[in-house]
Amino acid sequence: MTDWFPLSEARVAHPRDPGLGGLLQLAADTDPLHPVVPGQKVTLALTLHPSGTPYRTYGYLMEEGLGPAAVARVQGMAHMADKGRYAAYATGAEPRTVTCLLKIDDEAPEGAVVLPHVVVGLMANQGDKLISSSRLNDRGFRVRRGWLPGRSMTLQPGARVTIPAGYSPEQGLLLTGSTFARHGTVTCTSDGAVSYQADPGHRGYDRFALSYEAVGGHTVWSEITLFLGYLGEAPGALPETG
């Protein structure tokens, strides 16, 4: 049995007959709280729930917003290439679910976003003008080429810590640089070591991130979180690991 994760909803109602309406629900078989990786496949399920007994309730998945994902297969949907969307409909009062399979581009860049846009439409009687909702989106997916666990450290104010040259959290990764810290100075030396010098007057949290080059030249990140001071001064502080 597939677990479905809700992504967005869209509603429409007939302006002269509130009893006629439609609800579109978009869900995925992949949790949007987790990143997706290049080459991964994600199934979307689009469900139409008519209210009353309209002639037809239409649902649209817009190509805009899919970003680095391409539709690899559809079931129950028509591709309207000239309008940049995939369409399905339910007749009368019966709900209907259709699906499509998305494939994340093999060359999708780190941090790219897949954010599906949907529209629901209503035709009260055959030949009537279509009444539709605005284009809506809520939840989507972020592409991560690799996930590296973060590290946490506890230091005294003004202390210095060095990540030695050649360190790699996973085999095949090459350290290429770092971000800045807000309450200290991060230095990258010519031999590949990274040092963090804490500000003497700062107590509390600070952080920076290290970038690594993976196979294919793609970048992955690992965040370093530091607590400067004594753990007893900040209940709930991260445990000391180095």
KEDRENSE-724264 format. One record per residue: residue in three letters; z, y, x of N, C-alpha, C in turn. Coordinates in steps of 0.1 Angstrom, whole numbers, plus 5000, padded with zeros to 4 digits. Layout:
residues N
ALAZYXZYXZYX...
end
This chain:
residues 242
MET500049885008500050005000500050135009THR499150225006499050345014500050445009ASP500750505019501650625017500750745017TRP500850825006500050955006500951075008PHE500451165015501251285018500551405012PRO501251485003500551594996500151705006LEU498951765004498451875012498352005004SER497851994992497652114984497452084969GLU497652184961497352174946496652294942ALA495752284932495052394926495052374911ARG495252484903495252474889494352574883VAL493852544871492952634863493252614848ALA493152714841493452714826492352794819HIS491952754807490952824800491552954794PRO490953074796491553194792491753214777ARG490953144769491053154755491653034748ASP491952934756492552814751493452754761PRO494752794762495652754773495852604772GLY495552534762495652384761494652314770LEU493652384773492552324782492852374796GLY492952274806493152314819492852194829GLY493152224841492952114851493852134863LEU494252024869495052024881494351934891LEU494251994903493651914915494751894925GLN494951774929495951744939495251674951LEU495451734963494851674975495951614984ALA495751494988496751414996495951345008ALA496751305018496151245029497051115033ASP496451025040497150905044497850925057THR497751055062498351085075499351205073ASP500551195079501551295077501151425084PRO501051535076500651655083501751715092LEU502951655092503951705101503751645115HIS502851555117502551495129501151535134PRO500851555147499551595151498551485150VAL497251525150496251425151495551435164VAL494851325168494251325182492751315180PRO491951355190490551345189490151195186GLY489151175177488651045174489450985162GLN490651035159491450985148490751005134LYS490950905125490350915112491450935102VAL491251025092492151065082491451055068THR492150975059491550965046492251075037LEU491351145029491851245019491551185005ALA492551204996492451154983492551284974LEU491451304966491451424957491551364942THR492551404936492851364922492751474912LEU491951454901491851554891492551504878HIS493351604873494151574861493751674850PRO492951634841492551724830493751744820SER493751864814494751894804493951924791GLY494451864780493651864768492451774770THR491351804763490151724765488951814768PRO488851864780487651944783486451854785TYR485251914785484051834788484151774802ARG484451864811484551814825485551894833THR486251834842487051904852486551874866TYR486251974873485551964886486551994898GLY486351914908487151934921486151954932TYR486552054941485652074953486552074965LEU485952014976486552014989485552094998MET486052205003485152295010485052255025GLU483752265030483552225044484252325053GLU484252455049485052555056486452515057GLY487052515068488452485070488652345076LEU487652265075487752125082487752135097GLY487152255102487252275116486652165125PRO487452105133486951995142486751865135ALA486951855122486851725115485451725108ALA484851605108483651585101483851475090VAL483151485079483251385068482451265072ALA483051155074482351035079481950945067ARG482650955056482350865045482950925032VAL482250925021482850965008482750854998GLN483650854988483650764977483850834964GLY482850854956482950924944482751074945MET482251124956482051264958480551284962ALA480051404958478651444961478651554971HIS477851544981477751654991476751764987MET477251884985476451994981476252074994ALA475252035002475152095015474752245014ASP474052285004473652425003474752515000LYS475852454994477052534991478252505000GLY478052415009479052385019480352325013ARG480152225004481252164998480952024993TYR482051944990481951814984482551824970ALA481851764960482251784946482451644939ALA483351654930483651534921484051594907TYR483951504897484451554884485051444876ALA485851484866486451394857485951434843THR485651334835485151354821486251334811GLY486351434801487351424791488751434796ALA489651354790491051364794491551264805GLU490551184809490951074819491051134833PRO492151114840492251154854491351074863ARG491051124875490151054884490551084898THR490450984907490751004921489550954929VAL489151044938488051014948488551034962THR487850974971488350984985487251014995CYS487651065006486651085017487351065030LEU486651025040487150995053486751095063LEU487751155070487451255080487651195094LYS486851235103486951195117487051315125ILE488151325133488451435143487451425154ASP486751535157485751535168486351485181ASP485651405188486051355201486351465211GLU485651575209485751685218486551805212ALA487351775202488151875196489151935206PRO489252075207490152135217491552125213GLU492452135222493852135220494252245211GLY495052215201495452325192494552355180ALA493352285179492452315168493152275155VAL492752335144493452315131492452265121VAL492852155113492152105102492952145090LEU492352245082493052295070492152295058PRO492152185050491252165039491452275028HIS490352325023490352425012489852355000VAL490452374988490052314976489952414965VAL489152374955488952454943488852364931VAL489452394920489352324908488652404897GLY487752344889486952414879487052344866LEU486752414855486952364841485652404833MET485052304826484052334817484452284803ALA484752374794485352334781484452244773ASN483152294772482152224765480852214773GLN480052114770478752104778477952224777GLY477552274788476752394789477552524790ASP478852524789479652634790479652684805LYS480052814807480252864820481452794827LEU481352764840482452704847483552804850ILE484752774847485952854850486652784861SER486852864872487352794884488552874890SER489352804898490452864905489952934917SER490853004924490453064937490552944947ARG489952974959490052874970491452864976LEU492052744976493352734980493552634992ASN494552655000494952565010496452575013ASP497052475017498452475020498852405033ARG498652275034499052205046497852145052GLY497852125065496752065073497251995085PHE496351985095496651905107496351985119ARG497151975130496852035143496451925153VAL495451955160494951855170495751865183ARG496251755188496951745200496251635209ARG495851675221495151575229496151485236GLY497351515236498451425241499751485238TRP500751405236502051455233503051415245LEU503651515250504651485261506051525256PRO507051445259508351475255508851595263GLY509651685256510251795263511451755271ARG511951845279513051825288514151935285SER515351895285516451995283517351995296MET517752115300518652125311519752225308THR520852205315521952305314522252365328LEU522152495329522352565342523452675341GLN523952705352524852825352524052955353PRO524553065347523853185348523453215363GLY522253255365521753285378521353175387ALA521453045382521152925389519552915390ARG519252825399517752795401517552645400VAL516452605394516052465393514552455397THR514252345404512852325408512352185403ILE511152185398510452065394509552035406PRO509751925413509051905426507551885425ALA506851915436505451895436505151745434GLY504051715427503651585424504351515412TYR505251595406505951535394504951525382SER504951415375504151395364504851315354PRO504951355341505751275331504951155327GLU503651145329502851035327501851015337GLN501450885340500450865350499050925347GLY498450985357497151045354497151195351LEU498351255349498451395346498651475358LEU497951595359498051685370498651815366LEU499751855372500351985368499452095372THR499152185362498252295365498852435363GLY499952445357500552575355501752585345SER502152705342503252715333503152845325THR503952855314504052985307505253065313PHE505453185308506553265313507853225305ALA508953255311510253245304510753385300ARG511553395290512053525285513253575293HIS514053485298515353525305515453475319GLY514253445325514253405339512853415345THR512753375357511453385364510953245368VAL509653215363509053095366508053115378THR508153035388507253045400506552915403CYS505252915404504552795408504152815423THR504452725431504252735446502852665449SER502352695461501052645465500952485466ASP502152425468502152275469502252215456GLY502352285445502452225431503852225425ALA504852275432506252275426506352395417VAL507252375407507552485398509052515398SER509452635400510852675400511152775389TYR512352765384512952855374514152915379GLN514153055380515353125385515853205373ALA517153165369517753225357518253365360ASP518153445350518753585351520253575352PRO520953635361522353625363523153665350GLY522653765343523353815331523153745318HIS522253645318521953585305522753455303ARG523253445291523853325286523253285273GLY522953155272522353105260521053035263TYR520153025254518952945255517753025262ASP516952955269515652995274514752885274ARG513452915275512452805275511152845282PHE510452755287509052775291508352635290ALA507052635292506252515291505352495303LEU505152365306504352325317503052265311SER501952305318500652255314500152145324TYR499552035318499051935326497551905323GLU496751865332495351835330495251685328ALA494751635317494551495314493151455318VAL492851325316491551275318490551345309GLY489451385315488451465307488551615308GLY489651655316489851795317490551865306HIS491151795297491851855286493351875290THR493951975283495252025287496251975277VAL497451925282498551885273499751965279TRP500751985270501852065273503251995272SER504152035280505551985279506452105279GLU507352115270508252225269509652195276ILE510052295284511352285290512352375283THR513452325278514452405271515752405280LEU516252525283517452545291518552605284PHE519752565287520952635282521652695294LEU521952825294522552895306523952925302GLY524952865309526352885306527052755305TYR528152765298529052645296528752585282LEU528652465280528352405267529452435257GLY530652445261531752475252531552615246GLU530752705251530552835246529552835235ALA528852725233527852725222527852585216PRO528552575205528652445198527252405194GLY526952275195525652225192524652235203ALA525052285215524052295225523452165229LEU522252165236521652045240522451975251PRO522451845251523151765261522551795275GLU523351785284522951815298522251685303THR520951705309520251595314519851615329GLY520151725334519751745348520151895353
end
